[in-house]
Amino acid sequence: LSLTVWILSGIFSMIGAYCYAELGLLIRKPGGDYTYILETFGKFVGFIRLWAECLIVRPCTITIVALTFSKYAVKLLFPECLPPDESVRILAAACICILAFINCWEVKWATFVQDIFTYAKLLALFIIIATGVVQLGNGKVENFTWENTESDVTKIALSFYSGLFAYNGWNYLNFVIEELQDPVKNLPRAIAISCILVTVVYVLTNIAFYTTLSVPEVLGSEAVAVTFAERLYGRFAFMIPVFVAMSTFGGVNGILLTSSRLFYAGACEGQMPEILSMIQVKKMTPAPAVLIVVTNLNF
């Protein structure tokens, strides 16, 4: 049932992504959700959406992902105990500041960082998938069964919430629609490639987990990939926390990149301070919007 939920969540995300692609090609403005709500339901509803994103959703998301990065990064220095809370917070703040500088300085730098850390994430998942293939070849299939499968409809529905959260990000490309080259051609292509790739990788990764871990072990683990690595990789298990840290570092960069475009779009519509609609004249980056996103995290 778990694998079925992963597959259906991926298909649902792809449908949503293509709906967004249609909206993005009809309304070629930055801002994503906010812009489409503004155009459809009017300025008041758009205003509410904008400020909910700017004051609650985006700052909380960036903070959570940055703290996740710092916890995994610092864990390498404190393998036998919990790392000091101060060091975790300082590293998270440093992560945000470094990425803010990159996003202010050059869009190509930001996309380069995003590409590199996405490759790191995929490499970690491919290592896990390859291990799962070896385990399947050794006949490790005892956990693939419908016995004791959850039958409560409400819990199954709740599992889709978690599955769809894992696929979060399929709408981010629409935030930078103005910066895409030939969006009519490249936007649908990017969505098709990314959604199919992510769905396949997620499903194969979970199959790999179940070749080694039982359902109670998966449910009881705080970090399934780390538990999986500790079981099979021995002294090389440290690789997984490193790859997780790299993945979350790239995640912070992606959220910061799209959040700044959201602030920029709100300013262009006159619903945020006008200074946020300004861009750096040489680098063509929305530097004021990036700085305000980072400053907003302090509150």
C-alpha positions as CSV (number, residue, x, y, z in Angstrom):
1,L,0.0,0.0,0.0
2,S,2.9,2.4,0.8
3,L,4.3,2.0,-2.7
4,T,0.9,2.5,-4.2
5,V,0.5,5.8,-2.3
6,W,3.9,6.9,-3.6
7,I,3.0,6.2,-7.2
8,L,-0.4,7.8,-7.0
9,S,1.1,10.9,-5.2
10,G,3.5,11.2,-8.1
11,I,0.8,11.0,-10.7
12,F,-1.3,13.6,-8.8
13,S,1.7,15.9,-8.6
14,M,2.3,15.6,-12.3
15,I,-1.3,16.5,-13.1
16,G,-1.1,19.5,-10.9
17,A,2.2,20.5,-12.5
18,Y,0.7,20.4,-16.0
19,C,-2.2,22.5,-14.8
20,Y,0.3,25.0,-13.5
21,A,2.2,24.9,-16.8
22,E,-1.0,25.9,-18.6
23,L,-1.5,28.8,-16.2
24,G,2.1,29.8,-16.5
25,L,1.8,30.0,-20.3
26,L,-1.4,31.9,-20.1
27,I,-0.3,34.3,-17.4
28,R,3.4,34.9,-18.0
29,K,4.2,36.8,-14.8
30,P,6.4,35.8,-11.8
31,G,4.8,34.9,-8.5
32,G,3.2,31.5,-9.1
33,D,0.2,30.8,-6.9
34,Y,-0.1,34.5,-5.9
35,T,-0.3,35.8,-9.5
36,Y,-2.9,33.2,-10.5
37,I,-5.1,33.9,-7.5
38,L,-4.7,37.7,-8.1
39,E,-5.7,37.4,-11.7
40,T,-8.6,35.1,-11.0
41,F,-10.2,36.2,-7.7
42,G,-9.0,39.8,-7.5
43,K,-6.6,41.9,-5.5
44,F,-8.0,41.3,-2.0
45,V,-7.7,37.5,-2.1
46,G,-4.3,37.8,-3.8
47,F,-3.2,40.1,-1.1
48,I,-4.2,37.7,1.6
49,R,-2.4,34.9,-0.2
50,L,0.7,37.0,-0.7
51,W,1.1,38.0,3.0
52,A,0.3,34.5,4.3
53,E,3.2,33.2,2.1
54,C,5.5,36.1,3.0
55,L,4.9,36.1,6.8
56,I,4.3,32.5,7.6
57,V,4.8,29.9,4.9
58,R,8.1,30.9,3.3
59,P,10.0,31.9,6.4
60,C,9.0,28.8,8.2
61,T,9.9,26.5,5.3
62,I,13.3,28.1,4.8
63,T,14.0,27.9,8.5
64,I,13.0,24.2,8.8
65,V,15.0,23.1,5.8
66,A,18.1,25.2,6.9
67,L,17.9,23.6,10.4
68,T,17.7,20.2,8.9
69,F,20.8,20.9,6.8
70,S,22.7,22.1,9.9
71,K,21.6,19.1,12.0
72,Y,22.9,16.6,9.5
73,A,26.1,18.6,8.8
74,V,27.0,19.0,12.5
75,K,26.1,15.4,13.2
76,L,29.4,14.4,11.5
77,L,31.2,16.2,14.3
78,F,29.0,14.7,17.1
79,P,28.4,11.1,16.0
80,E,27.7,9.8,19.5
81,C,25.6,12.6,20.9
82,L,23.2,15.4,20.1
83,P,25.0,18.5,18.7
84,P,24.8,21.8,20.7
85,D,21.8,23.8,19.8
86,E,23.8,26.9,19.3
87,S,26.1,25.4,16.7
88,V,23.1,24.1,14.8
89,R,21.5,27.5,14.7
90,I,24.7,29.3,13.7
91,L,25.3,26.9,10.8
92,A,21.7,27.3,9.7
93,A,22.1,31.1,9.7
94,A,25.4,30.8,7.8
95,C,23.7,28.6,5.2
96,I,21.0,31.2,4.6
97,C,23.4,34.1,4.5
98,I,25.7,32.4,1.9
99,L,22.8,31.4,-0.3
100,A,21.3,34.9,0.0
101,F,24.6,36.4,-1.2
102,I,24.7,33.9,-4.2
103,N,21.1,34.8,-5.1
104,C,21.9,38.5,-4.9
105,W,25.0,38.3,-6.9
106,E,24.2,36.2,-10.0
107,V,21.2,34.1,-11.1
108,K,23.6,31.7,-12.9
109,W,25.3,31.1,-9.6
110,A,22.0,30.2,-7.9
111,T,21.0,27.8,-10.7
112,F,24.5,26.3,-10.7
113,V,24.2,25.6,-6.9
114,Q,20.8,24.1,-7.5
115,D,22.1,21.8,-10.2
116,I,25.1,20.6,-8.2
117,F,23.2,19.8,-5.1
118,T,20.4,18.2,-7.1
119,Y,23.0,15.9,-8.6
120,A,24.3,15.0,-5.1
121,K,20.7,14.2,-4.0
122,L,20.2,11.9,-7.0
123,L,23.6,10.2,-6.5
124,A,22.7,9.3,-2.9
125,L,19.3,7.9,-4.1
126,F,21.0,6.0,-6.9
127,I,23.4,4.4,-4.4
128,I,20.4,3.3,-2.3
129,I,18.6,2.0,-5.3
130,A,21.6,0.0,-6.5
131,T,21.9,-1.5,-3.0
132,G,18.2,-2.4,-3.2
133,V,18.7,-4.2,-6.5
134,V,21.5,-6.2,-5.0
135,Q,19.3,-7.1,-2.0
136,L,16.4,-8.1,-4.3
137,G,18.9,-10.3,-6.2
138,N,19.7,-12.0,-2.9
139,G,16.0,-12.8,-2.4
140,K,15.2,-10.1,0.2
141,V,11.5,-9.9,-0.5
142,E,9.9,-10.9,2.8
143,N,8.6,-7.4,3.5
144,F,6.7,-7.0,0.2
145,T,3.3,-8.3,1.4
146,W,-0.2,-7.1,1.9
147,E,-0.4,-8.6,5.4
148,N,-1.4,-6.2,8.1
149,T,-2.0,-3.5,5.5
150,E,-3.7,-0.4,6.9
151,S,-7.5,-0.4,6.1
152,D,-8.5,2.8,7.8
153,V,-9.6,5.2,5.1
154,T,-8.8,8.3,7.1
155,K,-5.2,7.1,7.7
156,I,-4.8,6.2,4.1
157,A,-6.0,9.7,3.2
158,L,-3.5,11.2,5.6
159,S,-0.7,9.2,4.0
160,F,-1.4,11.0,0.8
161,Y,-0.8,14.3,2.6
162,S,2.7,13.1,3.5
163,G,3.3,11.7,0.0
164,L,2.3,14.9,-1.7
165,F,4.5,16.9,0.7
166,A,7.5,14.8,-0.4
167,Y,6.7,15.8,-4.0
168,N,6.5,19.5,-3.1
169,G,8.3,21.8,-5.5
170,W,6.5,21.0,-8.8
171,N,5.0,24.5,-8.8
172,Y,8.3,26.4,-8.2
173,L,9.3,26.7,-11.9
174,N,6.3,29.0,-12.4
175,F,7.8,31.5,-10.1
176,V,10.6,32.2,-12.6
177,I,8.5,31.9,-15.7
178,E,9.8,35.3,-17.0
179,E,13.4,34.1,-16.8
180,L,12.8,30.9,-18.8
181,Q,14.0,30.6,-22.3
182,D,11.2,29.6,-24.7
183,P,8.8,28.6,-21.9
184,V,6.2,27.2,-24.4
185,K,8.7,24.5,-25.2
186,N,10.8,24.2,-22.1
187,L,8.2,24.4,-19.3
188,P,6.2,21.3,-20.2
189,R,9.4,19.4,-21.1
190,A,10.9,20.3,-17.7
191,I,7.8,19.2,-15.9
192,A,7.6,15.9,-17.7
193,I,11.2,15.0,-17.2
194,S,11.3,16.1,-13.5
195,C,8.0,14.6,-12.4
196,I,8.6,11.2,-14.0
197,L,12.2,11.1,-12.8
198,V,11.2,12.0,-9.2
199,T,8.4,9.5,-9.1
200,V,10.5,6.6,-10.4
201,V,13.4,7.5,-8.1
202,Y,11.1,7.8,-5.0
203,V,9.3,4.5,-5.7
204,L,12.6,2.6,-6.3
205,T,14.2,4.1,-3.2
206,N,11.3,2.9,-1.1
207,I,11.5,-0.5,-2.6
208,A,15.2,-0.6,-1.7
209,F,14.3,0.4,1.9
210,Y,11.8,-2.5,2.2
211,T,14.4,-5.0,1.1
212,T,16.2,-4.5,4.4
213,L,13.9,-2.8,6.8
214,S,10.5,-4.1,8.0
215,V,7.4,-1.8,8.1
216,P,7.7,-1.2,11.9
217,E,11.4,-0.3,11.5
218,V,10.5,2.2,8.7
219,L,7.7,3.7,10.7
220,G,9.8,3.9,13.9
221,S,12.9,5.5,12.3
222,E,13.5,9.2,12.5
223,A,15.7,9.0,9.3
224,V,15.0,5.9,7.3
225,A,17.9,6.4,4.9
226,V,20.4,6.7,7.8
227,T,19.0,3.5,9.4
228,F,19.3,1.8,6.1
229,A,22.9,2.9,5.7
230,E,23.8,1.9,9.2
231,R,22.5,-1.6,8.5
232,L,24.3,-2.1,5.2
233,Y,27.2,0.3,4.7
234,G,29.1,-0.1,7.9
235,R,31.8,2.6,8.3
236,F,30.6,4.2,5.1
237,A,27.2,5.0,6.6
238,F,28.4,8.6,7.1
239,M,27.8,9.2,3.4
240,I,24.1,9.4,3.8
241,P,24.0,12.2,6.3
242,V,26.4,14.1,4.1
243,F,24.2,13.7,1.0
244,V,21.1,14.6,3.1
245,A,22.9,17.8,4.2
246,M,23.8,18.6,0.6
247,S,20.2,17.9,-0.5
248,T,18.7,20.2,2.1
249,F,21.3,22.9,1.3
250,G,20.1,22.9,-2.3
251,G,16.5,22.9,-1.0
252,V,17.1,26.2,0.9
253,N,18.6,27.7,-2.3
254,G,15.5,26.7,-4.3
255,I,13.0,28.1,-1.8
256,L,15.0,31.3,-1.5
257,L,15.2,31.7,-5.3
258,T,11.4,31.4,-5.7
259,S,10.5,33.3,-2.5
260,S,12.4,36.4,-3.7
261,R,10.4,36.3,-7.0
262,L,7.2,36.1,-4.9
263,F,8.1,39.3,-3.1
264,Y,9.1,40.9,-6.4
265,A,5.8,40.0,-8.0
266,G,3.9,41.4,-5.0
267,A,5.8,44.7,-5.2
268,C,5.2,44.9,-9.0
269,E,1.4,44.7,-8.2
270,G,1.7,47.5,-5.6
271,Q,0.9,45.1,-2.7
272,M,4.4,45.3,-1.2
273,P,6.9,48.1,-0.8
274,E,8.0,49.4,-4.2
275,I,11.7,48.9,-3.4
276,L,11.2,45.2,-3.7
277,S,10.3,45.5,-7.4
278,M,13.8,46.9,-8.1
279,I,16.5,44.7,-9.7
280,Q,20.3,44.9,-9.8
281,V,21.0,46.8,-13.0
282,K,24.1,44.7,-14.0
283,K,23.3,41.3,-12.7
284,M,19.5,41.5,-13.2
285,T,18.8,39.9,-9.8
286,P,16.0,41.0,-7.4
287,A,18.5,41.8,-4.7
288,P,16.2,43.9,-2.5
289,A,13.6,41.1,-2.5
290,V,16.3,38.5,-1.6
291,L,17.5,40.6,1.3
292,I,14.0,41.2,2.6
293,V,13.3,37.4,2.5
294,V,16.4,36.8,4.7
295,T,15.6,39.7,7.0
296,N,12.1,38.5,7.5
297,L,13.5,35.2,8.9
298,N,14.7,37.1,12.0
299,F,11.1,37.8,13.0
